[in-house]
Amino acid sequence: MTAHLAPRNLVLIGGGHSHALILKRWGLSPLPDVRVTVINPGAAAAYSGMLPGFVAGHYPREALELDILRLAEFAGGCAVMGRATAIDRENRLVHIEGQPPIPYDIASVDIGITSAMPDLTGFATHGIPAKPLEAFATRWDRFRHKVHAGEITPEVAIIGGGVAGAELALAMAYALRSVKNTQVSLIDHSDILSEMRPATRGAVLKALAKAGVQLRPQSRVAEVRADEVVFADGSTLAAQFTLGAAGARPYGWLTQTGLALQDGFIKVGPTLQSSDPRIFACGDCAHLTHAPRPKAGVFAVREAPVLFANLQAALRDGSEARLRPYHPQKDYLKLVSLGRKSALADKSGLRVSGPLIWRWKNHIDRTFMNQVKDLPQMTDKMN
């Protein structure tokens, strides 16, 4: 007879890529007497890999949505629709905005990042952050339809000239290509795409120029207004839709958890455990102390099998659990959408682009989504 000394309540904070895969795996291989709860602001979470395709109009909204409610049900658990605001580690409670706290024995955090700009005057009122993705997707869908209906001027400003900003600028320009006087501007306080290799940067800059995207490098934004962006030098740029895509910012409430942080991100070791061994973290909200990596969805997907094994081991064996290490690849394939059904692939200094790369990217993205969405019937699980 085995004594159950391990904790029995698993709480997944956030519906990110890793947690979506965890829920699928849990449904296929659950632990007995473990209650699984996932906390997410909405019933669906957006898959970042297909976001530029949605913005460009290649995918319907439902194509990039992960059904968190359905995944939670498949895992035999429950989903709480709300935004986590705090973790009380002493009492092992996760606090949720406007709802009772949820008790945990083991918790995992996969809440992603935000591109909100709280210090930029007017952005909270008139701007929209690219992340979290769900709110941005809704706002863009509404704006795009108003533009095509002739109800609003097609003037878009993207603040942040990194890869994410460039992808979205290309996608927006493509989506509005048939509308006269469309203006899509990509703004950065430094150079556009400064983090890219020179040859890759040149290829994306060429695509931006071909799409008619106006570049505003070395331009510092001072204020966002309802219909324009104001720069530090006093000049203005007309904008009916202002998007924030500058950098990756952690959610502020993490600073109150008492967990060890790196620039606001949760520090985790090879086992994906934080400074509190009962709390794991993964995806963009985590900082890999043993192997720092850029914020990219590929790492969240690769972390999922290790995280699943370690969560089950921690629940089953407690402090005696033997946990697996996660070793991220040193280089990874970067796929950049180019607006139309064309994409660029870059890895280890090798670069290729064109429609064939888009079809390859589309296959990768749809394979991931099918992996998460293709759930055996509950009756099949019980047989």
C-alpha positions in Angstrom: 0.0 0.0 0.0 1.4 3.4 -1.1 1.1 6.4 1.3 0.1 9.5 -0.5 2.5 12.1 0.9 2.6 14.3 -2.2 0.5 17.4 -2.6 -2.8 16.9 -4.5 -3.8 20.3 -5.8 -2.2 21.5 -9.1 -2.9 25.1 -10.2 -1.9 26.2 -13.6 -1.7 30.0 -13.7 -2.2 31.2 -17.3 -3.3 29.5 -20.5 0.0 29.8 -22.4 1.4 27.3 -24.9 3.1 25.1 -22.3 0.0 24.9 -20.1 -2.2 24.1 -23.1 0.0 21.1 -23.9 0.1 20.2 -20.2 -3.7 20.0 -20.1 -3.7 17.7 -23.2 -1.0 15.4 -21.7 -2.8 15.4 -18.3 -6.0 14.2 -19.9 -4.1 11.4 -21.6 -2.2 10.4 -18.5 -3.7 11.8 -15.2 -2.6 11.2 -11.7 -5.2 9.8 -9.4 -6.7 12.1 -6.7 -5.1 15.2 -8.2 -7.4 18.2 -8.8 -6.2 20.4 -11.7 -7.3 24.0 -12.0 -6.3 26.4 -14.7 -6.7 30.2 -14.3 -7.0 32.3 -17.4 -8.5 35.7 -18.1 -10.7 34.2 -20.9 -12.1 31.0 -22.2 -9.7 31.0 -25.0 -6.0 31.9 -25.4 -4.4 33.0 -28.7 -1.5 31.1 -30.3 1.1 33.7 -31.1 2.6 31.8 -34.1 -0.6 32.4 -36.2 -1.3 36.0 -35.1 0.4 37.8 -38.0 -1.6 35.5 -40.4 -4.8 36.4 -38.6 -3.9 40.1 -38.8 -3.2 39.8 -42.5 -6.5 38.0 -43.0 -5.2 34.6 -43.9 -6.8 32.9 -40.8 -10.1 33.4 -39.2 -10.1 34.3 -35.5 -11.0 30.8 -34.3 -8.0 29.3 -36.1 -5.6 30.7 -33.6 -7.6 30.2 -30.5 -6.8 27.5 -27.9 -10.0 26.4 -26.1 -8.9 26.5 -22.5 -12.3 25.4 -21.1 -12.4 22.3 -23.4 -8.7 21.5 -22.5 -9.5 21.8 -18.7 -12.5 19.5 -19.1 -10.4 17.0 -21.0 -7.8 17.1 -18.2 -10.6 16.2 -15.7 -10.1 19.6 -14.1 -11.8 23.0 -14.0 -11.1 26.4 -15.5 -11.5 29.7 -13.6 -12.0 32.6 -15.8 -10.2 35.5 -14.2 -6.9 37.3 -14.0 -4.4 36.2 -11.3 -3.2 39.1 -9.2 -1.1 37.5 -6.4 0.4 34.4 -4.9 0.2 33.9 -1.2 3.1 31.4 -0.7 2.7 31.2 3.1 -1.0 30.0 2.8 -0.6 28.5 -0.7 -3.3 30.5 -2.3 -3.5 32.1 -5.8 -5.5 35.3 -5.7 -7.8 36.2 -8.6 -9.3 39.5 -9.4 -12.9 39.7 -8.1 -13.0 36.0 -7.1 -12.2 33.8 -4.1 -8.5 32.6 -4.0 -7.6 29.1 -5.2 -5.6 26.8 -3.0 -2.5 25.0 -4.4 0.0 22.5 -3.4 2.0 22.7 -6.7 1.6 25.7 -9.0 2.9 26.6 -12.4 3.0 30.1 -14.0 2.6 30.5 -17.8 1.1 34.0 -18.1 3.3 35.3 -21.0 4.3 38.9 -21.2 2.7 42.3 -21.9 3.7 45.1 -24.3 1.7 47.7 -22.4 3.5 51.1 -22.0 2.3 52.4 -18.6 4.9 55.2 -18.6 3.9 56.6 -22.0 1.4 59.4 -21.7 -2.0 58.5 -23.3 -1.1 55.0 -24.2 -3.4 53.3 -21.6 -6.3 55.3 -23.0 -5.7 55.4 -26.7 -3.2 52.7 -27.5 -3.4 48.9 -27.5 -0.6 46.5 -26.5 0.3 43.7 -28.9 0.3 41.4 -25.9 -1.8 39.9 -24.4 -2.8 38.7 -27.8 -6.5 38.2 -27.2 -7.4 41.9 -26.6 -5.3 43.0 -29.5 -6.9 40.5 -31.9 -10.4 41.8 -30.9 -9.5 45.4 -31.3 -7.7 44.8 -34.7 -10.7 42.9 -36.0 -13.0 45.7 -35.2 -10.7 48.4 -36.7 -10.1 46.4 -39.9 -13.9 46.0 -40.5 -14.5 49.8 -39.9 -11.7 50.7 -42.3 -13.2 48.5 -45.1 -16.6 49.9 -44.4 -15.2 53.4 -44.8 -16.0 54.4 -41.2 -12.5 55.3 -40.2 -9.2 56.5 -41.8 -6.7 53.7 -42.4 -3.9 55.2 -40.4 -1.8 52.8 -38.2 1.2 53.4 -36.0 3.3 50.6 -34.5 5.6 51.6 -31.7 8.5 49.1 -31.5 10.6 48.3 -34.5 11.7 44.8 -33.6 10.7 41.5 -35.3 7.2 41.4 -33.8 6.6 45.0 -34.8 7.8 44.4 -38.3 5.7 41.3 -38.7 2.6 43.1 -37.6 3.3 46.1 -39.7 3.6 43.9 -42.8 0.4 42.0 -41.9 -1.5 45.2 -41.3 -0.3 46.7 -44.6 -1.4 43.6 -46.4 -4.8 43.5 -44.7 -5.5 47.1 -45.8 -3.8 47.0 -49.2 -7.0 47.5 -51.1 -8.0 50.7 -49.2 -6.9 54.0 -50.6 -4.6 56.2 -48.6 -3.6 53.5 -46.2 -0.7 54.5 -43.9 1.2 52.0 -41.8 4.1 53.4 -39.8 6.8 51.5 -37.9 8.4 53.5 -35.1 11.4 52.9 -33.0 13.6 55.0 -30.7 16.6 53.3 -32.2 17.2 51.5 -35.5 14.5 49.3 -37.1 15.3 45.6 -36.6 18.6 46.3 -34.9 18.6 42.8 -33.3 18.7 40.9 -36.6 21.6 39.7 -38.6 22.5 42.2 -41.3 21.5 40.0 -44.3 18.2 39.0 -42.6 17.5 42.6 -41.6 18.1 43.7 -45.1 15.6 41.2 -46.5 12.9 42.3 -44.0 13.5 46.0 -44.6 13.1 45.3 -48.3 9.8 43.6 -47.6 8.7 46.6 -45.5 9.6 49.0 -48.3 7.7 46.9 -50.9 4.6 46.8 -48.7 4.7 50.6 -48.3 5.4 50.7 -44.6 6.8 54.0 -43.5 9.8 53.6 -41.2 10.4 56.1 -38.3 13.8 55.1 -36.8 15.4 57.2 -34.1 12.0 58.6 -33.1 11.0 58.8 -29.5 7.3 58.9 -28.8 6.2 61.4 -26.1 2.4 60.9 -26.2 -0.3 58.9 -27.8 -3.6 60.7 -28.6 -6.9 59.5 -30.0 -5.9 60.3 -33.5 -2.1 60.9 -33.5 1.2 60.1 -32.1 3.3 63.0 -30.7 7.1 62.7 -30.8 9.6 64.2 -28.4 10.6 66.8 -31.0 7.0 68.1 -31.2 6.2 66.6 -34.6 3.1 64.4 -35.0 1.9 61.4 -37.0 -1.7 60.7 -37.7 -2.9 57.4 -36.3 -6.3 56.0 -35.7 -4.9 52.7 -34.4 -1.7 52.8 -32.3 -0.1 49.5 -31.4 2.5 48.9 -28.7 5.0 46.2 -29.7 8.1 47.5 -28.0 9.9 44.9 -26.0 8.7 42.2 -23.6 7.5 43.4 -20.2 6.7 41.1 -17.2 3.4 41.5 -15.4 3.9 43.8 -12.4 2.2 41.6 -9.8 5.0 39.1 -10.0 7.2 41.5 -8.0 4.9 41.0 -5.0 5.3 37.2 -5.0 8.6 37.1 -3.2 10.0 34.8 -5.9 13.5 35.5 -7.2 13.2 37.6 -10.4 15.4 38.7 -13.2 14.2 42.1 -14.6 10.7 41.2 -13.4 10.7 37.6 -14.9 10.6 34.6 -12.7 14.0 32.9 -12.3 13.9 29.2 -12.9 16.6 26.5 -13.0 16.9 23.5 -15.3 13.9 21.8 -13.7 11.8 24.9 -14.3 11.3 25.4 -10.6 11.4 28.9 -9.2 13.1 29.9 -5.9 10.1 28.3 -4.3 10.2 24.6 -5.2 6.4 24.3 -5.1 6.1 26.9 -7.9 7.2 26.3 -11.5 7.3 28.8 -14.3 7.7 28.5 -18.1 7.3 30.4 -21.3 7.9 34.1 -21.7 7.2 35.0 -18.1 10.2 32.8 -17.0 13.9 33.5 -17.1 16.2 30.5 -17.6 19.0 31.2 -15.2 21.1 28.3 -16.5 20.7 29.1 -20.2 19.1 32.6 -20.9 17.2 32.7 -24.2 15.1 35.3 -26.1 11.4 35.4 -25.6 10.1 32.9 -28.3 7.2 30.5 -28.4 9.5 27.6 -29.5 11.0 27.4 -26.0 7.5 27.2 -24.4 6.6 24.3 -26.6 9.8 22.5 -25.9 9.5 23.0 -22.2 6.1 21.4 -22.0 7.2 17.7 -21.9 9.7 18.4 -19.2 7.3 20.5 -17.2 4.6 17.9 -17.4 7.0 15.2 -16.1 8.2 17.4 -13.3 4.8 18.5 -12.2 3.6 14.9 -12.0 6.8 13.8 -10.2 6.4 16.7 -7.6 2.8 15.8 -7.0 3.5 12.1 -6.7 6.8 12.0 -4.8 7.0 15.4 -3.0 10.4 16.6 -2.0 11.9 13.2 -2.9 10.9 13.7 -6.6 13.6 13.2 -9.2 13.0 16.0 -11.7 14.1 16.2 -15.3 16.3 19.1 -16.6 15.3 21.2 -19.6 18.2 22.2 -21.9 17.1 24.7 -24.6 18.7 24.6 -28.0 21.5 27.2 -28.6 20.0 28.3 -31.9 16.5 28.0 -33.1 14.6 28.4 -36.4 13.2 31.9 -36.7 10.2 32.2 -39.1 9.2 35.7 -40.0 5.8 36.3 -41.7 6.1 38.9 -44.5 2.5 40.0 -44.8 1.3 38.2 -47.9 1.6 34.4 -47.9 5.3 34.5 -47.8 7.8 34.1 -45.0 11.5 34.2 -44.2 13.4 31.4 -42.4 16.6 32.1 -40.6 18.8 29.7 -38.6 22.6 29.6 -38.0 23.2 32.4 -40.5 21.3 30.7 -43.3 18.4 32.5 -44.8 15.7 31.7 -47.3 12.3 33.2 -48.0 9.3 33.0 -50.3 5.8 31.3 -50.5 7.3 27.8 -49.9 8.5 29.0 -46.4 5.0 30.3 -45.7 3.6 26.9 -46.5 6.2 25.3 -44.2 5.4 27.8 -41.4 1.6 27.2 -41.9 2.2 23.5 -41.6 4.2 23.9 -38.4 1.6 26.2 -36.9 -1.4 24.0 -37.9 0.4 20.9 -36.6 0.8 22.5 -33.2 -2.8 23.6 -33.1 -4.1 20.2 -34.2 -2.0 18.6 -31.5 -3.8 20.7 -28.9 -7.2 20.7 -30.4 -7.4 17.0 -31.4 -8.7 15.6 -28.2 -10.0 12.0 -27.9 -13.6 11.6 -26.9 -14.1 11.3 -23.2 -15.5 7.8 -23.7 -12.4 6.8 -25.5 -10.3 7.9 -22.5 -12.3 5.7 -20.1 -12.0 2.6 -22.3 
